Amino acid sequence: MLTIFSIPKAFIGHIGVIQTNAIRSWLELEPKCEIILFGDDEGTSKAASELGVSHMPGIRCNEFGTPLISDAFEKAQQFSNNSLLCYTNADIILTNDLMAAIKKVRFQEFLMVGQRWDYDLNNHLDFRDIEWERRLLDDVLDRGNRHPPAGSDYFVFPRGSQNGFPELAVGRAGWDCWLIYNNRRKGIPVIDASRA
C-alpha cells in the first residue's frame, strides 16, 4: 500500500536513538509498509540492515554536500513497489492514525500533509509492548506541543505525481513550502491531515 522514504542524519547519539524509534514505528504500521532510507551518512547502511529496511546510497548532493530532496523524490517514485508514497523526516514517529487518514482520501491525485507534535523522547521505545502506541499518544497529548503550521514533516502522494522538482536540499527552508505551492498551482488537492 505505502512506501515510506527518508534521508536520515548520521545515526550518532541522541539523533540515532530518535531516528531508530521513528523507523521502528514505521515498521509497526498496518498494513505493512515498504521503507527506503536514502543517503550515505554515518550508520545509515548499518541501521537499514539491522532494521530490515531498504537502503539506497549515492543520493545526489549540492555543492555543500547536502542531499537533494529532489533526487530522493525522483528515485523513490522510480523504485517504489507501491502506488502511494510518504516522505517523512527520519525523526518522525508515525502511528496508525496516518494509515486511517490515508484510507479516507478519495482523490486520484493529492498531496496529504500535516503538522507534527513536538515531544522530547530520549530513550528507545519498547515496541514489544502492545500498548506502546496508545501510551505514547496519551503522553504526547499531555506533554507535547503541536508544531506551528509552517513545519510540514510528512507528505503522502500517489507515485508519479511529484515530478519537476528543482534541485532543493533536504533540511533547508523552503522545499516543503515549494512542494505544497506546486501542487496547488497544478490544481492537485492538498489535504491538511493535522487533525487526524
Phi, psi and omega in degrees: 000310190226135170252125177257130178227153185203165175238091183291158167278178177301139179276072183233134174057222185300318181296328176296320179294311185289328176290321177296316176303315182298309183296321177296327176294324178295326180290341181272352183294147177236131357292161184302144183249150168279139181232130179235124174256126180258152170109175186237014180297155185307129175087353184295312180298316180295315180298317179300317179296314181294326182271349178076036178241167182282149177230131176239099177283177172079026177292143180294148181232161175279185184294347178262002180085011179274128181301144179271120178298328179299320180292321178296315179299317181297311183291321180298317180291329180285320189255355180297148176264004185235161181277342177243144179232155176222116168270133173218153172296149188286358178250017182260116175282127178252142177240174183292353170301324178298315182296322178295320179295318180300319181297339181276347183288132183243013180265148174290314177244140180191166169228117178257128181227169176191159175285151175263169169255129175275132187203128179278122179221112188254358183234166177289135175286150177264096183282356174284340178285115183295346179261010186304317185293313180298315180298316180296312181299319177299316182290323178297317179296329181279315188245350183271174178225136176290130179292147178303156185304335183292343182262102177256125187239002172212146183219121179249136184199157175287144178303138178088356184268348185244080181241168176078023177298135165289168182282084181257143183267145178292147175076005179252151183299142169108329186294323181292320177294321177300317182299314178296313179301314184298321178293318178295320179299323181275000179079016178275129180301132175252120186254124174270106183263016185306317183288342179270000000 
